[in-house]
Amino acid sequence: PDPVALRGLVELVEQGRLRVHVQETFPFERVTDAHRMLDGGHLQGKLVLTV
């Protein structure tokens, strides 16, 4: 990704002008469940994996 564009996105998030809807957060151990949900479609937000 373009570092300049990423900095711009970070600034928007910090200003509260850009929000990302997270549908669900999965621990890395449940990556299979996250992938299954992604394959199922009909998502209303992003899926997040945590370590």
C-alpha positions in Angstrom: 0.0 0.0 0.0 0.9 3.6 -0.6 2.4 5.0 2.7 1.2 8.5 2.0 -2.4 7.3 1.4 -2.2 5.2 4.6 -1.1 8.3 6.6 -4.1 10.2 5.2 -6.4 7.4 6.3 -4.9 7.4 9.8 -5.5 11.1 10.1 -9.1 10.7 9.1 -9.6 8.0 11.7 -7.9 10.1 14.4 -10.2 13.1 13.5 -13.2 10.8 13.7 -14.1 11.5 10.1 -13.6 7.8 9.0 -15.1 4.9 10.8 -14.9 1.2 10.0 -17.7 -1.1 11.0 -16.3 -4.3 12.5 -18.9 -7.1 12.3 -16.9 -9.6 14.3 -13.5 -10.2 15.9 -11.8 -13.6 16.0 -8.8 -14.8 17.8 -6.2 -16.2 15.3 -7.0 -19.7 16.6 -10.5 -19.3 15.0 -9.2 -18.2 11.6 -11.2 -21.1 10.0 -14.4 -19.8 11.5 -13.7 -16.3 10.2 -12.9 -17.7 6.7 -16.1 -19.6 6.7 -18.1 -16.5 7.6 -16.3 -14.6 4.8 -17.1 -17.3 2.3 -20.7 -17.2 3.3 -21.0 -13.6 2.2 -23.6 -11.1 3.3 -21.2 -9.3 5.7 -22.2 -6.0 7.1 -18.7 -5.0 8.1 -15.1 -6.1 8.4 -13.8 -9.3 10.1 -10.8 -8.8 12.3 -8.3 -11.4 13.4 -6.3 -10.9 16.6 -3.1 -12.5 17.8 
